[in-house]
């Protein structure tokens, strides 16, 4: 494909992407294909001779799109949102047109310098202290791929710091702290690095947030047993319930015992952009105590995947752990320490020009547009929680968190007839969730202290009030049949149990 052919194909591609955006609401949220559908549709080998690009684009439309789950659909309420804006699409297009590995400043100075700038822009947007700015010369920010990579990078840096300070400590005695509600990123980081990981219990009465007394008791217990906890991964907005750990209680404890505090704000961290949520999201404590903080712009933050922002209070703790510089990577600018080489702020060497789409999105939306997007999501979430609270069929399992509701089907009648124990209601909600999978909604399930429940996460840019109301109508419509199936199942189980008893007699 030459440049003019690319121009023609590019115009067609943009037209098709726009048509896809317009068609989203008419599509099923979840793909209905069967496993293996695509292998059956594609040849066993790549073509011997090149094909016309129109045919390739048609195959994307006819073969790939039917196999997609549409995360930008206005009725997508599963997991957490995946941002997709026109600005992000164009940013990726432009960055792909000037592709380079970006591992140091000399590769393409603009790539490094724009990243340093937009990371300071976003730090200021979120109210972070000057200690986290690249202009501080001490701390700074870098764009990673995902929150998993950000957490792994933080654990590597924390381990390096701890072993330098305590060279006598064996690696097998190091412990990573997470909670029972922390995303799997902490456990996986420990697994990759061959470290022990201890999930700390959180309680319902604390709204599943980690409290200071639990942390201190665990540290004292582990130290008494010869273990060395060296990092705590705290969360602002856990996946299951949206819990926010009490960083204001944890901070003095981690400092007293020499732990690194990494804050995972992958989903809810963007709410720091709105001043009214900063106290809830523990901004003051983050600025005072956190060694590192991660926020995913590619979830609720209007920037297309992948764009996970990571800030550190002391950049040398990253570079001391990750700097490996063979001769062929040495440059005069790096040697004189006049530039940032982001390869030493991450696990890999090469990196994409992600800052361009962040720059596009922030400039196009502006601070107020960014905040309005978040406030709209919170408003829609409150609309849903009000419907649940007014219902005699459903109940909230935990208090709503920003734009996340966790609920279950718990009919009032189940209390009267004694079928409201956990196991029975878990069965009901498993039936209910299975039935929802065949509707025009996409919701995911979770389990909170043994309670099976359903998550309703708002954040897709196209979601409006009517989609919340339509979702509620679907939930109510499926509740009755689910209860009927549940009642029938319980009745059959009761009969089977009586039959077994009679046989034994």
C-alpha positions in Angstrom: 0.0 0.0 0.0 1.5 3.3 -1.1 0.7 6.7 0.5 -2.2 7.5 -1.8 -3.7 4.1 -1.3 -3.3 4.6 2.4 -5.1 8.0 2.1 -8.1 6.3 0.4 -8.1 3.3 2.8 -7.8 5.7 5.8 -10.8 7.8 4.7 -12.8 4.6 4.4 -11.6 3.4 7.7 -12.7 6.5 9.5 -16.1 6.3 7.8 -16.5 2.7 9.0 -15.5 3.6 12.5 -18.0 6.4 12.6 -20.7 4.0 11.3 -19.7 1.5 14.0 -20.1 4.2 16.7 -23.5 5.1 15.4 -24.6 1.5 15.4 -23.4 0.6 18.9 -26.8 0.9 20.6 -28.4 -1.4 18.0 -25.9 -4.2 18.7 -25.9 -6.8 21.4 -23.5 -5.8 24.1 -21.9 -9.3 24.4 -20.8 -11.3 21.4 -22.9 -14.3 20.6 -20.3 -16.3 18.7 -19.2 -19.8 19.8 -15.6 -20.7 20.8 -13.5 -21.4 17.8 -15.7 -19.5 15.3 -12.9 -17.5 13.9 -10.5 -20.3 13.2 -13.2 -22.0 11.2 -13.7 -18.9 9.2 -10.0 -18.2 8.4 -7.5 -20.1 6.2 -4.9 -22.3 7.9 -2.0 -20.2 6.4 -1.3 -16.6 5.5 -2.0 -15.8 1.9 0.8 -16.5 -0.5 0.1 -13.2 -2.4 -1.2 -9.9 -1.1 -4.9 -9.3 -1.0 -6.9 -6.1 -1.8 -7.2 -4.0 1.3 -11.0 -3.5 0.7 -11.4 -7.2 1.2 -9.3 -7.2 4.4 -11.4 -4.3 5.8 -14.6 -6.2 4.8 -13.4 -9.2 6.8 -12.8 -7.0 9.8 -16.5 -5.9 9.5 -17.8 -9.4 8.8 -15.6 -11.6 10.9 -14.0 -9.6 13.7 -16.8 -7.2 14.8 -19.3 -10.1 15.4 -16.8 -11.5 17.8 -16.4 -8.4 19.9 -17.9 -7.5 23.2 -18.8 -3.8 22.9 -17.2 -2.1 25.9 -18.4 1.3 24.7 -22.0 0.2 24.4 -24.3 2.4 26.6 -25.7 -0.8 28.3 -22.2 -2.0 29.3 -22.1 -2.1 33.1 -19.6 -4.9 33.6 -16.1 -4.9 35.1 -15.1 -1.2 34.9 -15.5 1.1 31.8 -13.0 1.1 29.0 -12.6 4.6 27.6 -12.8 5.1 23.9 -12.9 8.7 22.6 -12.4 10.1 19.1 -9.4 12.0 20.5 -7.9 8.7 21.7 -8.4 7.0 18.4 -6.8 9.9 16.6 -4.0 10.0 19.1 -3.2 6.3 18.5 -3.4 6.9 14.7 -0.9 9.8 14.8 1.4 8.0 17.2 1.4 4.8 15.0 2.4 7.0 12.0 5.6 8.1 13.8 6.3 4.8 15.5 9.5 4.5 17.5 10.6 2.4 20.5 10.9 5.5 22.7 13.3 3.9 25.2 15.4 7.1 25.7 15.2 10.8 25.0 17.4 10.5 21.9 15.0 8.1 20.2 12.6 10.9 19.7 12.8 13.8 22.2 9.2 14.8 21.7 8.0 11.4 23.0 9.8 11.8 26.3 9.2 15.4 26.8 5.4 15.3 26.0 5.0 12.4 28.5 6.8 14.4 31.2 4.5 17.3 30.5 1.2 15.4 30.4 2.1 13.5 33.5 2.5 16.8 35.3 -0.8 18.0 33.8 -2.7 15.0 35.1 -0.9 15.2 38.5 -2.2 18.7 38.9 -5.6 17.7 37.6 -5.8 15.1 40.4 -4.5 17.5 43.0 -1.3 15.6 43.7 1.5 17.4 45.6 4.4 18.9 43.9 6.6 16.0 45.1 5.0 13.9 42.3 5.8 16.3 39.5 8.5 15.7 36.9 9.5 19.3 37.3 10.4 18.6 41.0 13.5 16.7 39.8 12.9 14.2 42.5 9.6 12.5 42.0 7.7 12.2 38.7 5.3 10.3 36.6 5.4 7.8 33.8 2.8 6.1 31.6 2.7 2.3 32.0 0.6 -0.2 30.1 -1.8 -1.3 32.9 -2.2 -1.2 36.7 -0.7 -4.6 36.9 2.6 -3.4 35.3 2.4 -0.3 37.6 2.1 -2.5 40.7 4.8 -4.9 39.6 7.1 -2.0 38.9 6.4 -0.6 42.4 7.0 -3.9 44.0 10.3 -4.3 42.2 11.4 -0.8 43.3 10.3 -1.5 46.9 12.1 -4.8 47.1 15.3 -3.2 45.8 15.1 -0.4 48.3 14.4 -2.8 51.2 17.2 -5.3 50.3 19.7 -2.4 50.0 18.7 -1.2 53.5 18.6 -4.7 54.9 21.1 -6.9 52.9 21.0 -9.6 55.6 17.3 -10.4 54.9 16.7 -13.4 52.7 14.3 -12.9 49.7 12.1 -15.8 51.0 11.4 -13.8 54.1 10.0 -10.8 52.3 6.2 -10.3 52.4 3.9 -8.2 50.1 0.7 -7.0 51.9 -2.6 -6.7 50.1 -6.1 -7.1 51.4 -8.8 -9.7 50.7 -10.4 -7.1 48.5 -7.3 -6.0 46.6 -7.2 -6.7 42.9 -5.1 -9.7 41.9 -2.3 -7.4 40.7 -0.6 -7.7 44.1 -0.8 -11.5 44.3 0.4 -11.8 40.8 3.3 -9.4 41.3 4.4 -11.5 44.3 4.0 -14.7 42.2 6.2 -13.3 39.4 8.9 -12.2 41.8 8.8 -15.3 43.9 7.7 -13.5 47.0 5.2 -14.3 49.8 1.9 -12.4 49.7 -0.4 -12.0 52.7 -3.9 -10.8 52.1 -5.1 -8.9 55.2 -8.7 -9.4 56.2 -11.1 -6.5 55.9 -14.5 -6.3 57.6 -18.0 -5.6 56.5 -18.5 -3.1 59.4 -15.5 -1.1 57.9 -17.0 -1.3 54.4 -14.2 -3.6 53.4 -11.6 -0.9 53.9 -8.2 -1.8 55.5 -7.9 -0.2 58.9 -4.7 0.7 60.8 -5.2 -1.8 63.6 -5.4 -4.7 61.2 -2.2 -3.6 59.4 -0.2 -3.1 62.6 -1.2 -6.4 64.1 -0.1 -8.2 60.9 3.2 -6.4 60.9 4.0 -7.3 64.5 2.9 -10.9 64.0 5.0 -11.3 60.8 8.1 -9.7 62.4 7.8 -11.9 65.4 7.8 -14.9 63.0 11.0 -13.7 61.3 9.2 -12.3 58.2 9.8 -8.9 56.7 6.8 -7.0 55.2 8.2 -4.4 52.8 5.3 -3.1 50.8 1.5 -2.5 51.2 -0.7 -2.2 48.2 -3.7 0.0 49.3 -6.6 0.6 47.1 -8.8 3.6 46.2 -11.9 1.8 44.8 -11.6 -2.0 44.9 -13.0 -4.1 42.1 -15.6 -6.0 44.0 -17.1 -3.3 46.2 -15.3 0.0 45.4 -13.8 0.0 49.0 -11.3 2.8 49.8 -8.6 1.8 52.3 -8.0 4.1 55.2 -4.8 5.5 54.0 -4.9 8.2 56.7 -4.7 5.4 59.3 -2.2 3.3 57.4 0.4 6.0 56.6 2.1 6.5 60.0 2.2 2.7 60.4 4.0 2.0 57.1 6.4 4.8 57.8 7.2 3.6 61.3 7.9 0.1 60.1 9.7 1.0 56.8 7.1 -0.3 54.3 6.6 1.2 50.9 3.0 2.4 50.3 1.7 1.8 46.8 -1.8 3.2 46.1 -3.8 1.5 43.4 -6.4 3.9 42.2 -6.8 2.2 38.8 -10.5 2.8 38.6 -11.7 5.4 41.2 -8.5 7.4 41.2 -9.7 9.6 38.3 -12.4 10.9 40.7 -9.6 13.0 42.3 -10.1 15.3 39.4 -13.3 16.5 41.1 -12.6 18.4 44.3 -15.8 17.1 46.0 -14.4 13.5 45.9 -10.9 14.2 47.2 -11.6 13.7 50.8 -13.4 10.5 50.1 -10.5 9.2 48.0 -8.0 10.1 50.7 -6.0 12.7 48.6 -4.4 14.4 51.6 -3.1 11.0 52.9 -1.9 10.0 49.5 0.1 13.2 49.2 1.5 12.7 52.6 2.3 9.0 52.7 2.3 7.3 49.3 5.6 6.3 47.7 3.7 5.5 44.4 0.3 5.9 43.0 -1.4 4.4 39.9 -4.5 5.7 38.1 -5.7 4.2 34.8 -6.9 6.9 32.4 -8.0 4.1 30.1 -10.8 3.0 32.4 -13.0 6.1 33.3 -10.5 8.8 32.1 -11.4 9.4 28.5 -8.1 7.9 27.1 -8.1 4.8 25.0 -6.3 1.6 26.3 -3.5 1.5 27.3 -2.7 4.4 29.5 -1.9 3.6 33.1 -0.3 6.5 34.9 2.2 5.9 37.7 3.7 8.5 39.9 6.6 8.0 42.4 7.8 10.2 45.2 11.5 9.4 44.5 12.4 8.5 40.9 15.9 7.3 41.9 14.2 4.3 43.7 12.9 3.3 40.3 16.1 3.9 38.4 18.3 2.2 41.1 16.1 -0.9 40.7 15.7 -0.9 36.9 18.6 0.9 35.3 20.6 -1.5 33.1 22.6 0.5 30.5 24.8 -1.3 28.0 27.2 0.8 25.9 24.8 0.9 22.9 22.2 2.6 25.0 24.5 5.3 26.4 23.9 8.9 25.2 25.5 12.2 26.1 22.2 13.7 27.3 21.6 10.7 29.6 25.2 10.8 30.9 24.8 14.5 31.8 21.4 13.7 33.5 19.7 16.5 31.6 16.8 14.3 30.4 14.6 11.5 31.5 15.1 8.0 30.1 11.8 6.3 30.7 13.2 2.9 30.0 14.6 3.0 33.5 11.1 3.7 34.9 9.5 0.5 33.6 10.2 -3.2 33.2 10.6 -3.3 29.5 12.9 -1.4 27.2 10.7 -0.2 24.3 7.6 1.8 24.8 4.7 3.3 22.8 4.0 7.0 22.3 1.0 6.9 24.7 1.3 10.5 25.8 0.0 11.8 22.5 -3.5 10.5 23.1 -3.5 11.8 26.6 -2.5 15.2 25.3 -5.2 15.1 22.7 -7.9 14.1 25.2 -7.0 16.6 27.9 -6.8 19.5 25.4 -10.0 18.6 23.7 -12.1 18.0 26.8 -10.3 20.4 29.1 -10.4 20.1 32.9 -14.1 21.0 33.1 -15.1 18.6 30.4 -13.1 15.8 32.2 -14.9 16.6 35.4 -18.3 16.8 33.8 -17.8 13.3 32.3 -17.1 11.9 35.8 -19.9 13.8 37.4 -22.4 12.5 34.8 -21.3 8.9 35.6 -21.8 9.5 39.4 -25.2 11.0 38.8 -26.3 8.0 36.7 -25.0 5.6 39.3 -27.0 7.4 42.0 -30.1 7.0 39.8 -29.6 3.3 39.7 -28.9 3.0 43.5 -32.1 4.9 44.2 -34.1 2.4 42.2 -32.6 -0.5 44.1 -33.2 1.2 47.5 -36.9 1.8 46.6 -37.4 -1.8 45.5 -38.8 -4.7 47.5 -37.1 -7.2 45.3 -33.5 -6.0 45.3 -31.0 -4.8 47.9 -27.6 -3.1 48.0 -25.0 -5.4 49.4 -22.6 -2.5 50.3 -23.0 1.2 50.2 -22.6 2.6 46.6 -19.1 3.7 45.8 -18.7 6.7 43.4 -20.1 5.0 40.3 -20.3 1.4 41.4 -23.3 -0.4 42.8 -23.2 -3.9 44.2 -26.6 -5.5 44.7 -28.5 -8.7 44.7 -32.0 -10.1 44.2 -33.5 -10.6 47.7 -37.3 -10.6 47.4 -39.2 -9.5 50.5 -41.2 -12.8 50.4 -38.0 -14.8 51.0 -37.7 -13.3 54.5 -41.3 -14.4 55.3 -40.8 -18.0 54.1 -37.4 -18.5 55.6 -35.4 -18.8 52.4 -33.2 -15.8 52.9 -30.1 -17.6 54.2 -26.9 -16.9 52.4 -26.7 -20.2 50.5 -30.3 -20.0 49.3 -30.0 -16.4 48.2 -26.6 -17.2 46.5 -28.4 -19.8 44.5 -31.1 -17.4 43.5 -28.6 -14.8 42.4 -26.6 -17.3 40.4 -29.8 -18.2 38.6 -30.6 -14.5 38.2 -27.1 -13.7 36.8 -27.3 -16.6 34.4 -30.6 -15.3 33.0 -29.2 -11.8 32.6 -26.5 -13.2 30.3 -29.1 -13.7 27.6 -30.4 -10.1 27.8 -29.2 -6.9 26.2 -27.2 -6.0 29.4 -23.7 -6.9 30.5 -23.1 -7.1 34.2 -20.5 -9.1 36.1 -20.7 -10.9 39.4 -18.6 -11.0 42.5 -18.5 -12.6 45.9 -18.2 -10.5 49.1 -17.5 -12.4 52.3 -19.5 -15.4 50.9 -22.3 -13.4 49.4 -22.8 -13.8 45.7 -23.8 -10.5 44.2 -23.9 -8.5 41.0 -21.9 -5.3 40.1 -23.4 -2.4 38.2 -20.5 -0.1 37.1 -21.4 3.1 35.3 -18.9 4.9 33.1 -19.4 4.4 29.4 -19.4 7.8 27.7 -22.6 7.0 25.7 -24.7 5.9 28.7 -27.6 8.2 29.4 -30.5 8.1 31.9 -32.6 6.1 29.5 -30.1 3.3 29.6 -30.2 3.2 33.3 -34.0 3.0 33.2 -33.9 0.3 30.5 -31.4 -1.7 32.5 -33.7 -1.5 35.5 -36.6 -2.7 33.4 -34.6 -5.7 32.3 -33.6 -6.5 35.9 -37.2 -6.4 37.1 -38.4 -8.4 34.2 -35.9 -11.2 34.8 -36.4 -11.2 38.6 -39.8 -13.0 38.5 -38.7 -15.9 36.3 -35.5 -16.3 38.3 -37.5 -16.5 41.6 -39.8 -19.1 40.0 -36.8 -21.2 38.9 -35.2 -20.8 42.3 -38.4 -21.8 44.2 -38.7 -24.9 41.9 -35.1 -25.9 42.6 -35.5 -25.5 46.3 -38.7 -27.5 46.3 -37.1 -30.3 44.3 -34.1 -30.4 46.6 -36.5 -30.6 49.6 -38.3 -33.5 48.0 -35.1 -35.3 47.2 -33.9 -34.9 50.8 -37.2 -36.3 52.1 -36.9 -39.2 49.7 -33.5 -40.1 50.8 -34.5 -40.0 54.5 -37.5 -42.2 53.8 -35.3 -44.7 51.9 -32.9 -44.8 54.9 -35.8 -45.5 57.3 
